[in-house]
C-alpha cells in the first residue's frame, strides 16, 4: 500500500547534539521565568523553538499539536558591565553520555 503525501525528512540526533540552554541563558543574564502572557515558562516542557533574526522574541510550543505559538521576551537582568562577552560564551553539552532507556520503554 503506497502512502500519499510528502515524505517526512527525519534527522537523527545523538546525545552529543543537545546543549544546556538553561546554563547558557543564565550566563547571558537573561530572565526567562515567564512568557509575554505572564505564564510560567519551563524550558523542559518546550518541544519546538522558533528563533527569528532581528527579533527579541523567541517563539515556542510545548506540544507538537499546539496551534498557537507562545513567546518569550528576553530581558537582561544584569548590568552590561557584569555580562560576559557573547563571543566568550561556551556552550555546555546537556548530556555527557547516552541516556538509558527506562524499564517501561525497554518492554515496548
Buried (B, 14 or more C-beta within 10 A) or exposed (E): EEEEEEEEEEEEEEEEEEEBBEBBBEBBBBBBEEBEEEEEBEEEEBEEEEEEEEEEBBBBBBEEEEEEEBBBBBEEBEEEEEBEEEEEEEEEEBEEEEEEEEEEEEEE
